[in-house]
Amino acid sequence: MSDIILLLPFVALLLLNVLPRAARPAAGAITAVVMALETAAAILQPFGLLSWPFLGAVEKAVGFSLRLDSLAILLVLTAGLAGLASVFVAQAGTATLRTKFLYTNLMLIAMIGINGIAMVQDLFTMYVFIEVTSVAAVILVVLRDGELSFEGAWKYLLLSAIASVLMLASLGMFLLTAGGVSFDEAAAALRAGTAEAWVAAALFLSGLFVKSAMVPFHGWLADAYSEAPPGVSVFLAGIVTKASGVFALMRLAPAAFGDTGPGAMILLVVGAVTAVGGALLSLTQSDVKRMLAYSSISQMGYIVMALGGQPGLALVAAGVHFFNHTVSKAQLFVNAAALERQLGTRDMDRMGGIASLMPLTGGTSVVGTLSVAGLPPLAGFWSKLIIVIALWKAGHVAFAAIAVLTSLVTLAYFLSLQRRVFFGIAPAQWSGIREAGAGYTVPALVLSAITVAVGLGFPFLLPILLGGGA
């Protein structure tokens, strides 16, 4: 089934480009169907409902060495959800048919890369799929004409190129020291403790830190997120950065570094610095998309910090927060897109009282912000709680305290967002404002419902997660 998931967006991409021009308005619907099928496949796979014997011949002919394990299912599921929300927003907010067509093509290319990242079993193929995803994302940013979008894309491209050089150098060193670049070969070289192997690992980690915008490699992210087209911002914040950086760390860290040694401490320190730095930068923002962008940096720091926690909980904690952050942050960028479309501005200081005019946007924003801040009973509370427990049980009391205190800062800047944007009396200039339309409200409502449902049902889900992750 893994090969079929990889091929699905590729087949859709071919279909879009062989259909006559008159059929191009259907590109958005075709892309939405691909995203929905990926989401359904990820949900149904653990139940054995997709183990169809007739696919065996197709998979044998393709011949990729892929594996659809629990981590891969997590990435495919979250990518499908974020991609579906992105398609809704892009179709509602993109003006020209040409731009919509380019967007759908690039989205499908990015999904090919993300699906590959999810299922590969060696560092070189992972690097190739990371590059596919990153290049598509850079071009997606510049679909919004303007100097600022080109500046954001240029920063993204420049730092991504530096990360690529670091990762390629790492691959060469692993070939020399380990004799190969499979995950198992790299882990064996690190267990042998040679200096060359650890230098190779450090180079690959540094590349992933740049791709995932860890502090101090975060300079590109806010510009790319804030100046990208609204639908692209949803996709970038929801899944692209996490897939091309954080997910790779989740895949590699447990096998390569274990729960002790310099590798685990590097993850703890970088994760903590990123969580704190992103939260403090969020406090200073007046642009709603830039605040959400820096908040994403902070929350990705949480995921990386969790990987240094107690072995039985670390990957579970990171995976649950990966899912929760994808859902909530994609939803919040949908809300931001709705605000920008209706108000024509992203400046929170010019807003106020918008909840009375856009009640669905205001209500779903409360759900998303409180979940990211870690308030019960929403989904984000549980993932942050497990992260703190994983750090505490590993003896990293200081890092557990950092996680708790950073959550308080997160709550502070999100309360500021709610006060400045949604609370109070709306200025007279906004008196005619209404909801942005179904392309914005439907994905916001669905993602908010998922956040609430996961939060309320998490006590029943936790035994299953611990059973699969122990």
C-alpha positions as CSV (number, residue, x, y, z in Angstrom):
1,M,0.0,0.0,0.0
2,S,2.9,2.4,0.6
3,D,3.8,2.6,-3.0
4,I,0.2,3.4,-4.0
5,I,0.1,6.3,-1.5
6,L,3.4,7.6,-3.0
7,L,2.0,7.3,-6.6
8,L,-1.4,8.8,-5.9
9,P,-0.4,12.5,-6.2
10,F,2.0,11.6,-9.0
11,V,-0.8,10.1,-11.1
12,A,-3.0,13.1,-10.3
13,L,-0.2,15.4,-11.4
14,L,0.1,13.6,-14.7
15,L,-3.7,13.6,-15.1
16,L,-3.9,17.4,-14.6
17,N,-1.3,18.0,-17.3
18,V,-2.8,15.7,-20.0
19,L,-6.3,16.9,-19.6
20,P,-7.5,19.6,-22.1
21,R,-7.3,23.2,-21.0
22,A,-11.0,23.4,-20.7
23,A,-10.8,20.9,-17.8
24,R,-8.3,23.0,-15.8
25,P,-11.0,24.5,-13.5
26,A,-11.4,20.9,-12.1
27,A,-7.7,20.9,-10.9
28,G,-8.7,22.1,-7.4
29,A,-11.3,19.4,-7.1
30,I,-8.9,16.7,-8.2
31,T,-6.3,17.9,-5.7
32,A,-8.8,17.9,-2.9
33,V,-9.8,14.3,-3.8
34,V,-6.1,13.3,-3.6
35,M,-5.8,14.9,-0.1
36,A,-9.0,13.3,1.1
37,L,-7.9,9.9,-0.2
38,E,-4.5,10.2,1.6
39,T,-6.3,11.1,4.8
40,A,-8.7,8.2,4.5
41,A,-5.8,5.8,3.6
42,A,-3.9,6.8,6.8
43,I,-7.0,6.3,8.9
44,L,-8.0,3.0,7.4
45,Q,-4.5,1.4,7.1
46,P,-4.1,0.4,10.8
47,F,-7.4,-1.5,10.5
48,G,-6.2,-3.6,7.7
49,L,-8.9,-2.3,5.3
50,L,-6.4,-1.4,2.6
51,S,-4.5,-4.7,2.4
52,W,-5.8,-5.5,-1.1
53,P,-4.1,-8.5,-2.8
54,F,-4.4,-7.1,-6.3
55,L,-2.1,-4.2,-5.4
56,G,0.8,-6.6,-4.9
57,A,1.7,-6.8,-8.6
58,V,1.7,-3.0,-8.8
59,E,3.9,-2.6,-5.8
60,K,6.3,-5.3,-7.1
61,A,6.5,-3.5,-10.4
62,V,7.3,-0.1,-8.8
63,G,10.0,-1.6,-6.6
64,F,10.5,1.2,-4.1
65,S,11.9,0.2,-0.7
66,L,9.2,1.9,1.4
67,R,7.5,1.1,4.8
68,L,4.2,2.4,6.0
69,D,4.7,2.2,9.8
70,S,3.0,4.2,12.6
71,L,5.2,7.2,12.0
72,A,4.6,7.2,8.3
73,I,0.8,7.0,8.9
74,L,1.1,10.0,11.2
75,L,2.7,12.1,8.5
76,V,0.4,11.0,5.7
77,L,-2.6,11.7,7.9
78,T,-1.5,15.2,9.0
79,A,-0.4,16.1,5.4
80,G,-3.8,15.1,4.1
81,L,-5.6,17.2,6.6
82,A,-3.4,20.3,6.2
83,G,-3.4,19.8,2.4
84,L,-7.2,19.6,2.2
85,A,-7.6,22.8,4.3
86,S,-5.1,24.5,2.1
87,V,-6.9,23.5,-1.1
88,F,-10.2,25.0,0.3
89,V,-8.6,28.3,1.2
90,A,-6.6,28.5,-2.1
91,Q,-9.7,27.8,-4.2
92,A,-11.7,30.5,-2.4
93,G,-9.0,33.1,-2.3
94,T,-6.9,32.7,-5.5
95,A,-8.0,35.1,-8.2
96,T,-6.8,33.7,-11.5
97,L,-7.3,30.3,-13.1
98,R,-3.6,30.1,-14.0
99,T,-2.5,30.7,-10.4
100,K,-4.9,28.0,-9.2
101,F,-3.5,25.6,-11.7
102,L,0.1,26.3,-10.8
103,Y,-0.8,25.9,-7.1
104,T,-2.4,22.5,-7.6
105,N,0.6,21.2,-9.5
106,L,3.0,22.4,-6.9
107,M,0.9,21.0,-4.1
108,L,0.9,17.6,-5.7
109,I,4.7,17.7,-6.1
110,A,5.1,18.7,-2.5
111,M,2.8,15.8,-1.5
112,I,5.0,13.4,-3.4
113,G,8.0,14.6,-1.4
114,I,6.1,14.4,1.9
115,N,4.9,10.9,1.2
116,G,8.4,9.9,0.3
117,I,9.8,11.4,3.5
118,A,7.2,9.4,5.5
119,M,8.1,6.0,4.2
120,V,11.8,5.9,3.1
121,Q,14.4,3.8,4.9
122,D,17.7,5.5,4.0
123,L,19.2,9.0,4.4
124,F,19.9,9.6,0.7
125,T,16.3,9.0,-0.4
126,M,15.0,11.0,2.5
127,Y,17.3,13.9,1.4
128,V,15.9,13.6,-2.1
129,F,12.3,13.8,-1.0
130,I,13.1,16.6,1.4
131,E,14.5,18.6,-1.5
132,V,11.4,17.9,-3.7
133,T,9.2,19.2,-0.9
134,S,11.4,22.3,-0.2
135,V,11.7,23.3,-3.9
136,A,7.9,23.0,-4.4
137,A,7.3,25.1,-1.2
138,V,9.7,27.9,-2.3
139,I,7.9,28.2,-5.6
140,L,4.5,28.2,-3.9
141,V,5.6,31.2,-1.8
142,V,6.1,33.3,-4.9
143,L,2.7,32.6,-6.3
144,R,1.7,35.8,-4.5
145,D,3.2,38.5,-6.6
146,G,5.1,41.2,-4.8
147,E,8.5,42.2,-3.5
148,L,7.9,40.8,0.0
149,S,6.9,37.4,-1.2
150,F,10.0,37.2,-3.4
151,E,12.1,38.2,-0.4
152,G,10.5,35.5,1.7
153,A,11.1,32.9,-0.9
154,W,14.7,34.0,-1.5
155,K,15.5,33.7,2.2
156,Y,13.8,30.3,2.2
157,L,15.8,29.2,-0.8
158,L,19.1,30.5,0.4
159,L,19.0,28.8,3.8
160,S,17.5,25.7,2.3
161,A,20.5,25.5,-0.1
162,I,22.9,25.8,2.9
163,A,21.0,22.9,4.6
164,S,21.3,20.9,1.4
165,V,25.1,21.3,1.3
166,L,25.3,20.2,5.0
167,M,23.2,17.1,4.4
168,L,25.1,16.1,1.2
169,A,28.4,16.4,3.1
170,S,26.9,14.2,5.8
171,L,25.8,11.6,3.3
172,G,29.4,11.5,1.9
173,M,30.9,11.0,5.3
174,F,28.4,8.3,6.2
175,L,29.3,6.4,3.0
176,L,33.0,6.6,4.0
177,T,32.6,5.6,7.6
178,A,29.5,3.4,7.6
179,G,29.7,1.9,4.1
180,G,26.1,3.0,3.4
181,V,23.4,5.5,4.2
182,S,20.5,3.3,5.4
183,F,19.1,4.2,8.8
184,D,20.5,1.0,10.3
185,E,24.0,1.6,8.9
186,A,24.1,5.1,10.2
187,A,22.9,4.0,13.7
188,A,25.5,1.3,13.8
189,A,28.3,3.8,12.9
190,L,27.2,6.1,15.7
191,R,27.1,3.2,18.2
192,A,30.7,2.4,17.2
193,G,31.5,6.0,18.4
194,T,33.9,7.1,15.7
195,A,34.5,10.8,15.4
196,E,33.7,10.8,11.7
197,A,30.3,9.3,12.3
198,W,29.4,11.9,14.8
199,V,30.6,14.7,12.5
200,A,28.4,13.2,9.8
201,A,25.5,13.1,12.2
202,A,26.1,16.7,13.3
203,L,26.1,17.9,9.7
204,F,22.8,16.1,8.9
205,L,21.2,17.4,12.1
206,S,22.3,20.9,11.3
207,G,20.7,20.6,7.9
208,L,17.4,19.4,9.5
209,F,17.6,22.2,12.0
210,V,17.7,24.7,9.2
211,K,14.9,23.0,7.3
212,S,12.7,23.0,10.5
213,A,13.6,26.6,11.4
214,M,15.2,25.8,14.8
215,V,16.7,28.8,16.5
216,P,19.2,30.3,15.4
217,F,18.3,29.1,11.9
218,H,14.8,30.5,12.0
219,G,15.3,33.7,10.1
220,W,13.6,32.6,6.9
221,L,10.3,31.2,8.3
222,A,8.3,34.3,9.3
223,D,8.9,36.0,6.0
224,A,8.0,32.9,4.0
225,Y,4.9,32.1,6.1
226,S,3.5,35.7,6.2
227,E,4.1,36.7,2.6
228,A,3.0,33.4,1.0
229,P,-0.5,33.3,-0.5
230,P,-3.1,32.4,2.2
231,G,-3.7,28.8,1.1
232,V,0.1,28.2,0.9
233,S,0.6,29.6,4.4
234,V,-1.9,27.0,5.6
235,F,0.1,24.3,4.0
236,L,3.5,25.5,5.0
237,A,2.6,26.1,8.6
238,G,0.5,23.0,8.8
239,I,2.9,20.4,7.5
240,V,5.7,21.4,5.1
241,T,8.2,22.7,7.6
242,K,7.5,19.9,10.1
243,A,7.7,17.2,7.4
244,S,11.0,18.4,5.9
245,G,12.7,18.9,9.2
246,V,11.0,17.8,12.4
247,F,9.6,14.6,11.1
248,A,13.0,13.5,9.9
249,L,14.3,14.1,13.4
250,M,11.5,12.0,14.8
251,R,12.4,9.2,12.4
252,L,16.2,9.3,13.0
253,A,16.6,10.4,16.6
254,P,15.5,7.3,18.5
255,A,17.4,4.9,16.4
256,A,20.5,7.0,16.0
257,F,21.0,8.7,19.3
258,G,19.0,6.6,21.8
259,D,18.1,8.3,25.1
260,T,21.5,9.3,26.3
261,G,24.7,10.8,25.1
262,P,25.5,14.0,23.2
263,G,22.8,13.5,20.5
264,A,19.9,13.5,23.1
265,M,21.4,16.6,24.8
266,I,21.7,18.5,21.5
267,L,18.0,17.8,20.8
268,L,17.0,19.0,24.3
269,V,19.0,22.2,24.1
270,V,18.1,23.1,20.6
271,G,14.4,22.3,21.3
272,A,14.3,24.4,24.5
273,V,16.1,27.4,22.9
274,T,13.7,27.2,20.0
275,A,10.6,26.9,22.1
276,V,11.6,29.9,24.3
277,G,12.9,32.0,21.4
278,G,9.8,31.5,19.2
279,A,7.5,32.3,22.1
280,L,9.4,35.5,23.0
281,L,9.4,36.6,19.4
282,S,5.7,36.0,19.1
283,L,5.1,38.5,22.0
284,T,6.4,41.4,19.9
285,Q,4.3,40.9,16.8
286,S,1.4,43.0,15.5
287,D,1.0,41.1,12.2
288,V,-1.2,38.1,12.9
289,K,0.5,35.8,10.4
290,R,4.0,36.7,11.8
291,M,2.8,36.0,15.3
292,L,1.5,32.6,14.2
293,A,4.7,31.9,12.3
294,Y,6.9,32.5,15.4
295,S,4.5,30.5,17.4
296,S,5.1,27.6,15.0
297,I,8.8,27.9,15.6
298,S,8.2,27.6,19.3
299,Q,5.9,24.6,19.0
300,M,8.3,22.8,16.8
301,G,10.9,23.4,19.5
302,Y,8.6,21.4,21.8
303,I,8.5,18.5,19.5
304,V,12.3,18.4,19.2
305,M,12.7,18.8,23.0
306,A,10.3,15.9,23.5
307,L,12.6,13.6,21.6
308,G,15.2,13.9,24.4
309,G,12.7,12.6,27.0
310,Q,12.1,9.2,28.6
311,P,12.4,6.5,25.8
312,G,9.0,5.0,26.3
313,L,7.2,8.3,26.1
314,A,9.5,10.5,23.9
315,L,8.3,9.5,20.5
316,V,4.7,9.2,21.6
317,A,4.8,12.7,23.0
318,A,6.5,14.1,19.9
319,G,4.1,12.4,17.6
320,V,1.0,13.5,19.5
321,H,2.2,17.1,19.6
322,F,3.1,16.9,15.9
323,F,-0.5,15.9,15.1
324,N,-2.1,18.5,17.4
325,H,0.1,21.3,16.2
326,T,-0.6,20.5,12.6
327,V,-4.3,20.6,13.1
328,S,-4.4,23.7,15.3
329,K,-1.9,25.8,13.4
330,A,-3.4,24.9,10.0
331,Q,-6.8,26.1,11.4
332,L,-5.3,29.3,12.8
333,F,-3.8,30.1,9.5
334,V,-7.2,29.5,7.9
335,N,-8.6,32.0,10.4
336,A,-5.8,34.5,9.5
337,A,-6.6,34.0,5.8
338,A,-10.3,34.8,6.5
339,L,-9.3,38.0,8.4
340,E,-7.0,39.1,5.7
341,R,-9.5,38.6,3.0
342,Q,-12.3,40.4,4.7
343,L,-10.4,43.2,6.4
344,G,-7.6,43.7,3.9
345,T,-5.0,43.9,6.7
346,R,-3.0,41.6,9.0
347,D,-2.3,44.3,11.5
348,M,-3.9,43.3,14.8
349,D,-3.7,46.9,16.2
350,R,-6.2,47.9,13.5
351,M,-8.7,45.2,14.5
352,G,-11.0,44.6,17.5
353,G,-14.4,43.3,18.0
354,I,-14.2,41.1,15.0
355,A,-15.9,38.1,16.8
356,S,-19.2,39.9,16.7
357,L,-18.9,40.2,12.9
358,M,-17.2,36.9,12.2
359,P,-18.5,34.6,15.0
360,L,-17.3,31.3,13.3
361,T,-13.8,32.7,12.8
362,G,-13.7,34.1,16.3
363,G,-15.0,30.9,17.9
364,T,-12.7,28.6,16.1
365,S,-9.8,30.9,16.8
366,V,-10.4,30.5,20.5
367,V,-10.3,26.7,20.1
368,G,-7.1,26.8,18.2
369,T,-5.2,29.3,20.3
370,L,-6.2,27.6,23.6
371,S,-5.2,24.2,22.3
372,V,-1.7,25.5,21.2
373,A,-1.3,27.2,24.6
374,G,-2.0,23.8,26.3
375,L,-5.3,24.5,28.1
376,P,-7.5,21.5,29.0
377,P,-9.5,19.7,27.8
378,L,-8.3,20.5,24.3
379,A,-5.9,18.3,22.4
380,G,-2.8,20.5,22.9
381,F,-3.1,20.1,26.7
382,W,-2.5,16.4,26.5
383,S,0.5,16.5,24.2
384,K,2.2,19.2,26.3
385,L,1.4,17.2,29.4
386,I,3.0,14.1,28.0
387,I,6.1,16.1,26.9
388,V,6.5,17.4,30.4
389,I,6.1,13.9,31.9
390,A,8.6,12.4,29.4
391,L,11.2,15.1,30.2
392,W,10.6,14.7,34.0
393,K,10.8,10.9,33.9
394,A,14.1,11.2,32.0
395,G,15.5,13.3,34.8
396,H,15.4,16.5,32.8
397,V,13.6,18.6,35.4
398,A,15.0,21.9,34.1
399,F,13.7,21.2,30.6
400,A,10.3,20.2,32.0
401,A,10.2,23.5,33.8
402,I,11.1,25.3,30.6
403,A,8.2,23.6,28.8
404,V,5.7,24.6,31.4
405,L,6.9,28.2,31.6
406,T,7.0,28.6,27.8
407,S,3.3,27.5,27.8
408,L,2.5,30.4,30.0
409,V,4.2,32.8,27.5
410,T,2.3,31.1,24.7
411,L,-1.0,31.7,26.6
412,A,0.0,35.3,27.0
413,Y,0.6,36.1,23.4
414,F,-2.5,34.2,22.3
415,L,-4.7,36.1,24.8
416,S,-3.2,39.3,23.3
417,L,-4.2,38.1,19.9
418,Q,-7.7,37.4,21.0
419,R,-8.0,40.7,22.8
420,R,-6.7,42.8,19.9
421,V,-8.5,41.0,17.1
422,F,-11.8,39.6,18.4
423,F,-12.7,41.2,21.8
424,G,-14.3,44.6,22.4
425,I,-16.4,46.7,20.1
426,A,-15.7,46.6,16.3
427,P,-14.5,50.0,14.8
428,A,-17.1,51.7,12.6
429,Q,-14.9,50.9,9.5
430,W,-15.6,47.2,9.9
431,S,-19.3,47.5,10.4
432,G,-20.1,45.8,7.0
433,I,-17.7,42.8,7.6
434,R,-19.1,39.3,7.4
435,E,-17.8,35.8,7.4
436,A,-15.4,35.0,4.6
437,G,-17.3,32.1,3.1
438,A,-17.4,28.3,3.1
439,G,-13.8,28.0,1.7
440,Y,-12.6,29.4,5.0
441,T,-15.3,28.5,7.6
442,V,-15.6,24.8,6.6
443,P,-12.0,23.9,7.1
444,A,-11.8,26.0,10.3
445,L,-14.8,24.3,11.8
446,V,-13.6,20.8,10.8
447,L,-10.1,21.3,12.2
448,S,-11.6,22.8,15.4
449,A,-13.9,19.8,15.8
450,I,-10.9,17.5,15.5
451,T,-9.1,19.5,18.2
452,V,-12.0,19.2,20.5
453,A,-12.7,15.6,19.7
454,V,-9.1,14.5,20.3
455,G,-9.0,16.5,23.5
456,L,-12.1,14.9,24.9
457,G,-11.3,11.4,23.7
458,F,-7.6,11.4,24.5
459,P,-7.9,9.4,27.8
460,F,-9.3,6.6,25.7
461,L,-6.6,7.0,23.0
462,L,-3.6,7.2,25.3
463,P,-3.5,3.4,26.2
464,I,-3.5,2.6,22.5
465,L,-0.7,5.1,21.8
466,L,1.4,3.8,24.7
467,G,0.9,0.3,23.6
468,G,2.1,1.1,20.1
469,G,4.9,3.4,21.2
470,A,6.5,1.5,24.1
